[in-house]
Amino acid sequence: MPVPGNAQGLLHSYAAHPARDFDWEPVFSVAPRTTAPVVREHYDKDAGEVQRTLEFARWGYKPAWAKEKGPRPINARFETVHTNGMFRAGFASSRAVVPMSGYFEWVEMDNGKQPYYVHATDERLLHAAGLTTAEQNGDGDWDVSFTIITREARDAAGDVHDRMPAFLDEELMSEWLAPGKLEKDERENLHGMLGDLSEKIAGSLVTHPVDRAVNNVRTLDRKDPSLIAPLVLG
């Protein structure tokens, strides 16, 4: 997933405060197990108000109770995320937004996998629904990790793909980020709203092929904007 903009641009877009040291430059291919910005909200008792923060988290969900060598899922299926044992608690009380300009998907061709970039027609920032979890490390700090909720994908052309992030608009984003633990009926209601809205947003996205350089995570330059440039296939 590409995450555009610099730190100040992202902070402005989300009207958020930086959590700890937050410095970010545009990255056009974020890989699993690396860090990326996430938006969260919490109630600040000292200030007596809800604070929205932008901070780094590692992509790969690891609850504190999970074994060190256990799975660290980068995605959570929308269909079961509010009831699944690994994600249910996160859906109830640790929701987040993962900023991105779009996402990559791959199509199997006769000569290998061809990457495509899926994005909004106006190149606007997209708000992916995510969940976070935190674990205290040996230094007393908190290591935050996240997963992205995905759903069946359908783009503006009506083509069905495997999976795609479940995206929010600004209105539902406020409710999604609101701190506090949701009861069962509240979880089901929010889950239903996410399903309806994310399907609508999915139908507005467009797709174009990009260079296969994005396939090689070891050699690509993650800060190279040409990774998302349209490519004419021969």
Secondary structure, DSSP 8 states (H G I E B T S, - for coil): --B-S-HHHHHHHHT-EE-SS-----BS---TTSEEEEEEEEEETTTTEEEEEEEEEEES---TTS-TTS---SEEETTTTTT-TTTHHHHHH-EEEEEESEEEEEEEETTEEEEEEEEETT---EEEEEEEEEEE-TTS-EEEEEEEEEEEEE-TT--EEEEEE-EE-HHHHHHHH--S---HHHHHHHHHHHHHHHHHHHTTEEEEE--GGGG-TTT--TT-GGGGS-----
